[in-house]
């Protein structure tokens, strides 16, 4: 029983990271109807920025905050310079843009910081949380930061004018334009927020997977699995999917013989295919009907 509780709690901790990544994916998908294949690389680059700031002597939480601001601005710039001109381009053109962005960010990160593995600090420590061997302080910190983030996002989208405008622009862009909402800038703000959320995921997972240019490859796949499971049209579903995928991954790796770390990614891919076949809209998604 203790092993089961330990694996569930560890799954919730890693699921918090998948939830952040899935939420970032869903935010951009709702804004432009495309999946951002470079989301993981954007998060990785942001994590390197945080690491570099700390190497220059900036305290952890100041580096954390500055990285979020830089990531937000970078997300807005990427949308304005690269994807705004592609707004009415064919789907494959957008996919090529995302793949190019992926390759550019990965190569630039390797050029600047090289491809050697680096240790990333954690402000929470790695000792047992409250004296319990079931979960570490870093894992508890990951869960705590994610919960605070989700509450802040809920309040932002529910009670602020900009948040309501972003929701309207994503759900009914034509109607939003008619009431004076600048939907183009709402999309850019969505990109900025998604970039900042991805940065949080990268910074929190870096002490676990270590810092290097390819660190977010597996996390991105799990994020996609979480987004598909919860529903690409539902931010709440993406969060729920992230926690479910985290717990599912840990339990499968623990209780199914022969499934090690090497087979966890194929299981995530199999989960994506299964959900797409059985329930394409995901657990909390809805079918989008467009008049043509």
Secondary structure, DSSP 8 states (H G I E B T S, - for coil): -HHHHHHHHHHHHHHHHHHHHHHHHHHHHHHHSS--TTHHHHHHHHHHHHHHHHHTT--HHHHHHHHHHHHHHHHHHHIIIIISTTTTS-HHHHHHHHHHHHHHHHHHHHHHH-SS-B----SS-SSEETTEEEEEHHHHHHHHHHHHHHHHHHHHHHH-HHHHHHHHHHH-HHHHHHTT--HHHHHHHHHHHHHHHHHHHHHHHHHHH-BSTTTTHHHHHHHHHHHHHH-TT-HHHHHHHHHHHHHHHHHHHHHSTT--HHHHHHHHHHHHHHHHHH-TT-SS--------
